[in-house]
């Protein structure tokens, strides 16, 4: 196996690393330049409290509970 520092291959590794960095920078610039950010409209919520009138039906029968509890806990 050859030593890359002695055979001159280190230049190729540096060029490969530099080209990857340049491509990453170009993609970052392109994505930030062509990415249109839309203005988000601020939502306004109604802060006034509504008064709800709850009418209880007098003819409604009280039903038995849905679940029956055990008389004795185990």
N, C-alpha and C positions, 0 to 999 in steps of 0.2 A: 504494500500500500504506500502510495506516495504522500509525502507531506505537502499539504496545499500551500504552505508558506514558502517552501523552496521551489515548487514547480510553477508558481505563478497563477494557480487556480483561485487564489484568494480574491483576485480582481473580479472573477466571475461571480463569486459569492456576494461580494459587496454590491456589484451591479444588480444582481437579482434582488437583494434586500432593498436597495434604493428604488428599483422599479416597482416593487410591491408597495412601498411607502407612497410613491408618487401616484399610483393608481388609487390607493385609499384616499389620498387627499383630493384627487379629482372627483371621485364618487361623492365625497362629503360636500364639496363645493357644488356639484351638480344637484345633489338632493336638496341642499338648502336654497339654491337659486330657483329651481323649478317647482319646489313645493309651495303651492299657494295656501296660505293659512287664511281660512275664512273668519270673518268677524262673528263672534258668538254673541247673540242678543241676550241681554241680561233679563232674567225672568223676575217678574214682580208678582208676589203672592198677596192675596187678599188677607189683610191682618185683622179685619173686622170680625168679631165673634158673632156667629149666627145663633139665634135663640131658637131652639127646636122645641116644639110643643109636642109632648108625647101624650097621646090619649090612651088611657088604659081601658080595655074592653071589659065592662062589668060582667058580661055574660061568659067570659072565658073561665073555664073550669081549671082548677089546679090539678095538674096531672101528677101521677106518681113519679118518683125519681127514676131516671133511666137505669141506674145501677143500684143494686141492693147491697148494703154493707153487711158484713158478717157480724153476728152477735158476739162472737168470741174471737179474739185475736190469737193466732197461733205463732 
